[in-house]
Amino acid sequence: MKRVATIKDIASALDVSTSTVSRILNGKNQSNAQLVKEVKAMARKLNYQVNTAAKGLRTNKTKLIGIIVPEIGDDFFAAILSGMQEASEELGYNLLVCQSNESKKKENQLVKSLIACNVEGILIAPSKETHNINFLKGLPALGKHAVIFDRIIDQEVFPHISFDDEQGGYLGGKYLIASGHRKLLFIGLSEALKNGVARLSGYNKALDESDLPNCTASFLDTDGTASEILDHHWQEGAYDAVACYNDLIGAQVIAHFNEIGVKVPQEVSVLGFDNRPLCEYTFPRLSSIEHSTNKMGRMAVTTLLDLLNETESETLDIAPKLVERNSVRQRS
């Protein structure tokens, strides 16, 4: 295998010192224009590449950010990652993206691996099994920083970037009530997810303000599939709208109602959350609560870099907005 060229090889070929070559390649010695030209030409000829890993070990500036998400293939997290990629590229950083598969054990292993790769900081959306951030508390002692995004854990050590989930649920609840709905079924992913609990709380807040009963709530991790939950609760007059934790559940709900012959929205309305692209392809098209995933990704990166540059950062919530389509019946 061909040996990788080094600064020593360039210096030997030109009969100059390695320190001279190093300074020129690092832009610190440009006084001798002819020598600068010769050094750069020889570097190209030998196909010299800067060893960023070695340089990072010396300076502790690797320009690497580690990212951990529950599922890379999920279009929600893919959209956040897109925003992160845009922001990091603009700021001269590269990303190492990892997937926890909703496993706390895997999450712990990934943090250790990213530290071993000498990332400058970590961005993490915790798994649904994660209820504390003890596995991150050793980062500051190592000179590393972390920012938690999307799913929030009760802690005061690291800043977080999140959606205002309760406000999103409240906005959805007010919309359904204004559309004439009075009995809501909420289908969540997991009761352990604080953002899901916050969305449910927002719906119930809107119902309380209108003196209506709180949502009937079920969760996929304890109560079965969306179809099983719907079949369990479905009876004449039991509910007139289904508020879903996210659009994936919303799409499953619409598909199930289509399969059993229940008309959406004429007999029951369905409201999603996240405003994913799939909302345009359900039948009927799914109304949803939108948060800017791209903005979340960009904000997570800039917040982490604020920490790395010792600039003041803060916990931030992103405001929601309603996107109306065809899955919610309007008051006649």
C-alpha positions as CSV (number, residue, x, y, z in Angstrom):
1,M,0.0,0.0,0.0
2,K,1.3,3.4,-1.0
3,R,2.6,5.5,2.0
4,V,0.8,8.7,2.8
5,A,3.0,11.8,2.2
6,T,4.1,13.8,5.2
7,I,5.5,17.3,5.9
8,K,8.9,15.6,6.3
9,D,8.6,14.3,2.7
10,I,7.9,17.8,1.3
11,A,10.8,19.3,3.4
12,S,13.2,16.6,2.2
13,A,12.3,17.1,-1.4
14,L,12.9,20.8,-1.2
15,D,15.9,20.6,1.2
16,V,14.2,22.9,3.8
17,S,13.2,22.3,7.4
18,T,9.9,20.6,8.4
19,S,9.1,23.6,10.6
20,T,9.3,25.9,7.5
21,V,7.0,23.7,5.5
22,S,4.6,23.4,8.4
23,R,4.4,27.2,8.9
24,I,3.8,27.8,5.2
25,L,1.1,25.2,4.9
26,N,-0.6,26.7,8.0
27,G,-0.4,30.2,6.4
28,K,1.9,31.5,9.1
29,N,5.0,32.2,6.9
30,Q,4.3,33.8,3.5
31,S,7.2,36.2,3.3
32,N,9.2,34.2,0.7
33,A,6.7,34.1,-2.2
34,Q,8.9,31.8,-4.3
35,L,9.4,29.3,-1.5
36,V,5.6,29.4,-0.7
37,K,4.9,28.6,-4.3
38,E,7.4,25.7,-4.3
39,V,6.1,24.2,-1.1
40,K,2.5,24.2,-2.3
41,A,3.5,22.8,-5.6
42,M,5.4,19.9,-4.0
43,A,2.5,19.3,-1.6
44,R,0.2,18.9,-4.6
45,K,2.7,16.7,-6.4
46,L,3.0,14.4,-3.5
47,N,-0.7,14.5,-2.8
48,Y,-0.1,15.7,0.7
49,Q,-3.3,15.8,2.9
50,V,-3.5,17.5,6.3
51,N,-3.9,14.9,9.1
52,T,-7.0,16.6,10.7
53,A,-7.2,13.9,13.4
54,A,-3.6,14.5,14.5
55,K,-4.1,18.2,14.3
56,G,-7.3,17.9,16.4
57,L,-5.5,16.0,19.1
58,R,-2.9,18.7,19.4
59,T,-5.4,21.6,19.4
60,N,-8.5,20.0,20.7
61,K,-10.3,21.6,17.7
62,T,-11.4,18.8,15.4
63,K,-14.3,20.6,13.8
64,L,-16.4,17.5,14.5
65,I,-19.8,17.5,16.0
66,G,-21.4,14.2,17.2
67,I,-25.1,13.7,16.7
68,I,-27.3,11.0,18.2
69,V,-30.9,10.5,17.0
70,P,-33.4,7.7,17.8
71,E,-33.9,6.8,14.1
72,I,-32.0,8.2,11.1
73,G,-34.6,6.9,8.6
74,D,-37.4,8.8,10.3
75,D,-38.2,11.8,8.0
76,F,-38.8,14.0,11.0
77,F,-35.2,13.5,12.2
78,A,-33.9,13.5,8.7
79,A,-35.3,17.0,8.3
80,I,-33.7,18.2,11.5
81,L,-30.4,16.6,10.3
82,S,-30.7,18.6,7.1
83,G,-30.8,21.8,9.0
84,M,-27.9,20.7,11.1
85,Q,-25.9,19.9,8.0
86,E,-26.6,23.3,6.5
87,A,-25.6,25.2,9.6
88,S,-22.5,23.1,10.3
89,E,-21.2,23.4,6.7
90,E,-21.6,27.2,6.8
91,L,-19.6,27.3,10.1
92,G,-16.9,24.9,8.9
93,Y,-17.8,21.9,11.0
94,N,-18.4,18.2,10.0
95,L,-21.0,15.9,11.5
96,L,-20.8,12.3,12.8
97,V,-24.4,11.0,12.9
98,C,-25.4,8.0,15.0
99,Q,-28.6,6.1,15.7
100,S,-29.7,4.9,19.1
101,N,-32.6,2.8,17.9
102,E,-34.6,4.2,20.9
103,S,-32.2,2.3,23.2
104,K,-30.7,3.9,26.3
105,K,-27.9,1.3,26.4
106,K,-27.0,2.0,22.8
107,E,-27.1,5.8,23.5
108,N,-24.5,5.4,26.3
109,Q,-22.2,3.4,24.0
110,L,-22.5,6.0,21.2
111,V,-21.6,8.9,23.6
112,K,-18.4,7.0,24.6
113,S,-17.6,6.3,20.9
114,L,-18.1,9.9,19.9
115,I,-15.8,11.0,22.8
116,A,-13.2,8.6,21.5
117,C,-13.5,10.2,18.1
118,N,-12.6,13.5,19.8
119,V,-15.8,15.4,18.8
120,E,-15.9,18.9,20.2
121,G,-19.5,18.5,21.3
122,I,-22.6,16.3,21.0
123,L,-26.2,17.0,19.9
124,I,-28.7,14.5,21.2
125,A,-32.4,13.7,20.9
126,P,-32.8,11.2,23.8
127,S,-34.3,7.8,23.3
128,K,-37.8,7.0,24.7
129,E,-36.1,4.8,27.3
130,T,-34.0,7.8,28.6
131,H,-35.3,9.5,31.7
132,N,-32.0,11.2,32.9
133,I,-28.8,12.5,31.4
134,N,-26.3,11.0,33.9
135,F,-24.4,9.5,31.0
136,L,-23.6,13.1,29.7
137,K,-22.6,14.7,33.0
138,G,-18.9,13.8,32.5
139,L,-18.6,15.8,29.3
140,P,-17.7,19.2,30.9
141,A,-14.8,17.7,32.7
142,L,-13.5,16.5,29.3
143,G,-13.9,19.9,27.8
144,K,-16.9,18.8,25.8
145,H,-20.3,20.3,25.5
146,A,-23.8,19.0,24.7
147,V,-27.1,20.3,23.5
148,I,-30.3,18.3,23.9
149,F,-32.9,18.8,21.1
150,D,-36.5,17.8,20.4
151,R,-37.2,15.4,23.3
152,I,-36.6,17.0,26.7
153,I,-35.2,15.5,29.9
154,D,-35.6,17.3,33.3
155,Q,-32.2,18.7,33.9
156,E,-30.4,22.0,34.3
157,V,-26.9,21.1,33.0
158,F,-27.2,21.4,29.2
159,P,-29.3,23.8,27.1
160,H,-32.1,22.3,25.0
161,I,-33.8,23.3,21.8
162,S,-37.4,22.1,21.6
163,F,-40.7,22.8,20.1
164,D,-43.3,24.4,22.3
165,D,-45.3,21.1,22.4
166,E,-47.9,22.2,24.9
167,Q,-48.7,25.3,22.8
168,G,-48.9,23.0,19.8
169,G,-51.4,20.8,21.5
170,Y,-53.3,23.8,22.8
171,L,-53.4,25.2,19.2
172,G,-54.7,21.9,18.0
173,G,-57.3,21.7,20.7
174,K,-58.7,25.2,20.1
175,Y,-58.9,24.4,16.3
176,L,-60.8,21.1,16.9
177,I,-63.2,22.8,19.4
178,A,-63.8,25.7,17.0
179,S,-64.6,23.2,14.3
180,G,-67.3,21.8,16.5
181,H,-65.6,18.8,18.1
182,R,-66.3,17.9,21.8
183,K,-64.9,14.4,22.5
184,L,-61.3,13.9,21.7
185,L,-59.2,10.7,21.6
186,F,-55.4,11.3,21.9
187,I,-53.1,8.6,20.6
188,G,-49.5,9.0,21.8
189,L,-46.3,7.2,21.1
190,S,-45.2,6.7,24.8
191,E,-46.3,8.2,28.1
192,A,-42.6,8.3,29.0
193,L,-42.0,11.0,26.3
194,K,-42.3,14.4,27.9
195,N,-43.1,16.1,24.6
196,G,-46.0,13.8,24.1
197,V,-47.3,14.5,27.6
198,A,-46.9,18.2,26.9
199,R,-49.0,17.9,23.7
200,L,-51.7,16.0,25.6
201,S,-51.6,18.7,28.3
202,G,-52.1,21.4,25.6
203,Y,-55.2,19.7,24.2
204,N,-56.6,19.3,27.7
205,K,-55.9,22.9,28.5
206,A,-58.0,23.9,25.5
207,L,-60.8,21.5,26.5
208,D,-60.8,22.8,30.1
209,E,-61.2,26.4,28.9
210,S,-64.3,25.3,27.0
211,D,-65.7,23.2,30.0
212,L,-65.3,20.1,27.9
213,P,-64.1,16.7,29.2
214,N,-60.3,15.9,28.8
215,C,-59.0,13.7,26.1
216,T,-59.3,10.0,26.3
217,A,-55.6,9.1,26.1
218,S,-53.9,5.9,24.8
219,F,-50.2,5.2,24.0
220,L,-48.8,2.8,21.5
221,D,-46.1,1.4,23.8
222,T,-48.7,0.1,26.3
223,D,-52.1,-0.1,24.5
224,G,-51.2,-1.7,21.2
225,T,-51.3,-0.5,17.6
226,A,-53.3,2.5,16.4
227,S,-55.8,0.1,14.9
228,E,-56.2,-1.8,18.2
229,I,-56.6,1.5,20.1
230,L,-59.3,2.7,17.6
231,D,-61.1,-0.6,17.7
232,H,-61.1,-0.6,21.5
233,H,-62.5,2.9,21.9
234,W,-64.7,3.1,18.8
235,Q,-68.4,3.1,19.5
236,E,-71.2,5.4,18.5
237,G,-70.5,8.9,20.0
238,A,-67.4,7.8,21.9
239,Y,-65.3,10.5,20.2
240,D,-65.6,12.8,17.3
241,A,-61.9,13.6,16.6
242,V,-58.5,11.8,17.0
243,A,-55.6,14.0,18.0
244,C,-52.3,12.2,17.2
245,Y,-48.8,12.5,18.7
246,N,-47.4,12.7,15.2
247,D,-48.2,12.4,11.5
248,L,-47.1,8.8,11.3
249,I,-49.8,7.9,13.8
250,G,-52.3,10.2,12.0
251,A,-51.6,8.4,8.7
252,Q,-52.2,5.0,10.4
253,V,-55.5,6.3,11.9
254,I,-56.8,7.5,8.5
255,A,-55.8,4.3,6.8
256,H,-57.6,2.2,9.5
257,F,-60.8,4.3,9.2
258,N,-60.7,4.0,5.4
259,E,-60.3,0.2,5.8
260,I,-63.3,-0.2,8.1
261,G,-65.5,2.2,6.2
262,V,-65.5,5.2,8.7
263,K,-65.5,8.4,6.7
264,V,-62.9,11.1,7.5
265,P,-63.7,13.8,8.3
266,Q,-67.5,13.4,7.9
267,E,-67.8,10.9,10.8
268,V,-64.6,11.6,12.6
269,S,-61.8,14.1,12.3
270,V,-58.0,13.4,12.5
271,L,-55.3,15.9,13.4
272,G,-51.6,15.1,13.1
273,F,-48.5,16.8,14.5
274,D,-45.2,17.8,12.8
275,N,-46.5,18.5,9.3
276,R,-44.4,15.9,7.6
277,P,-44.4,15.5,3.8
278,L,-46.6,12.4,4.0
279,C,-49.5,14.7,5.1
280,E,-50.0,15.5,1.4
281,Y,-50.4,11.9,0.5
282,T,-52.9,10.5,2.9
283,F,-56.6,10.3,1.8
284,P,-57.9,12.7,2.9
285,R,-54.8,14.9,3.3
286,L,-53.9,15.2,6.9
287,S,-54.2,18.5,8.8
288,S,-51.3,19.0,11.2
289,I,-49.5,21.2,13.7
290,E,-46.2,22.4,12.2
291,H,-42.9,23.1,13.8
292,S,-39.8,24.1,11.8
293,T,-37.6,21.0,11.8
294,N,-35.0,22.8,9.7
295,K,-34.9,25.7,12.1
296,M,-34.5,23.3,15.1
297,G,-31.5,21.7,13.4
298,R,-29.8,25.0,12.7
299,M,-30.5,26.3,16.2
300,A,-29.1,23.2,17.8
301,V,-25.8,23.6,15.9
302,T,-25.5,27.3,16.6
303,T,-26.3,26.9,20.3
304,L,-23.6,24.2,20.6
305,L,-21.0,26.4,18.8
306,D,-22.0,29.3,21.2
307,L,-20.9,27.0,24.0
308,L,-17.7,26.0,22.2
309,N,-16.9,29.6,21.7
310,E,-17.9,30.5,25.3
311,T,-20.7,32.7,24.1
312,E,-23.9,32.9,26.2
313,S,-26.6,30.5,25.0
314,E,-30.1,29.8,26.2
315,T,-32.9,27.2,26.2
316,L,-35.2,27.9,23.3
317,D,-38.7,26.8,22.3
318,I,-39.9,27.0,18.7
319,A,-43.5,28.2,18.2
320,P,-46.0,26.1,16.3
321,K,-48.5,26.9,13.6
322,L,-51.6,25.1,12.2
323,V,-51.6,23.7,8.7
324,E,-55.2,23.0,7.5
325,R,-55.9,20.4,4.9
326,N,-58.9,18.0,4.6
327,S,-59.0,15.7,7.6
328,V,-60.9,17.9,10.0
329,R,-64.6,18.5,9.6
330,Q,-65.5,22.2,9.7
331,R,-68.6,23.5,11.6
332,S,-71.5,23.8,9.2
